[in-house]
Amino acid sequence: MANVVRAALVQATWTGDTESMVAKHEEHAREAARRGAKIIGFQEVFNSPYFCQVEEPEHYRWAEPVPDGPTVRRMRAIARETGMVIVAPVFEAEQPGFYYNTAAVIDADGTYLGKYRKHHIPQLKGFREKYYFKPGNLGWPVFDTAAGKVGVYICYDRHFPEGWRELGLAGAQLVYNPSATHRSLSSHLWRLEQPAAAVANAYYIAAINRVGREEYGDNDFYGTSYFVDPRGQFVGDLASDSQEELVIRDLDLDLIEEVRQTWAFYRDRRPDAYEGLVQP
């Protein structure tokens, strides 16, 4: 019998406030559960606007503790209610002056399993993230969930192959890549990088992008979220480039082993020859 997991992702438009944004995602989670999904992931800092288009101290108000902040507590309750694993990206406040771009991973019974902190922090027009976030310092954890072995890699991270490989070496079967990327900057890369990473590392990737324009800048978030399999093939159609959407796909996890046997990339790695990659 095939080892199939039904997985979901949400690309969402900003509602204007955190309460309604979180409530909207709770409803998406309930709908995904009604349709049989066992895991769902949301976009980068899903409970807020993408405030990093500007540098303003007022935006520190979006930060909250993980896992003890209000959003993650609500996501734990939704996980228990729906019986789904949830990947919930938020702006994390660890202590004064210590802020991270973080994703909490919650198991299907509401257990908080841990968090991933974004490693690579951009600082360019429309993406002023170094003003807000410290670089991640928790490595590349892979979480043993009710839906399989799940990793997270956030937005700008996707341009760096090293983290994708770390997740594969740690046994990831599905990696969620919550993002906020806009049309004029990287849309031509969006359909290239994650499929290439899925092939190189032989696992599934859920690539999530915001959609629409928000009040803090000119970024036009173009959606087109998708799942891609270990062969680099899209699983079903891509989401809309202009509308909010809940995407649900069946992922055959047995394909991972099949691909790793056929394309023996892990067998043929040469870590003994790669020392130069980590030299400053």
Stockholm file with secondary structure:
# STOCKHOLM 1.0

chainA/1-280         MANVVRAALVQATWTGDTESMVAKHEEHAREAARRGAKIIGFQEVFNSPYFCQVEEPEHYRWAEPVPDGPTVRRMRAIARETGMVIVAPVFEAEQPGFYYNTAAVIDADGTYLGKYRKHHIPQLKGFREKYYFKPGNLGWPVFDTAAGKVGVYICYDRHFPEGWRELGLAGAQLVYNPSATHRSLSSHLWRLEQPAAAVANAYYIAAINRVGREEYGDNDFYGTSYFVDPRGQFVGDLASDSQEELVIRDLDLDLIEEVRQTWAFYRDRRPDAYEGLVQP
#=GR chainA/1-280 SS CCCEEEEEEEECCCCSSHHHHHHHHHHHHHHHHHTTCSEEECCTTTTSCCGGGSCCGGGGGGCBCTTTSHHHHHHHHHHHHHTCEEEEEEEEEEETTEEEEEEEEECTTSCEEEEEECCCCCEETTEEGGGTCCCCCSCCCEEEETTEEEEECCGGGGGCHHHHHHHHHTTCSEEEEECCCBHHHHHHHHHHHHHHHHHHHTSEEEEECCEEECTTSCCEEECCCEEECTTSCBSSCCCCSSSCEEEEEEEETHHHHHHHHHSCTTTTCCGGGCGGGGCC
#=GC SS_cons         CCCEEEEEEEECCCCSSHHHHHHHHHHHHHHHHHTTCSEEECCTTTTSCCGGGSCCGGGGGGCBCTTTSHHHHHHHHHHHHHTCEEEEEEEEEEETTEEEEEEEEECTTSCEEEEEECCCCCEETTEEGGGTCCCCCSCCCEEEETTEEEEECCGGGGGCHHHHHHHHHTTCSEEEEECCCBHHHHHHHHHHHHHHHHHHHTSEEEEECCEEECTTSCCEEECCCEEECTTSCBSSCCCCSSSCEEEEEEEETHHHHHHHHHSCTTTTCCGGGCGGGGCC
//
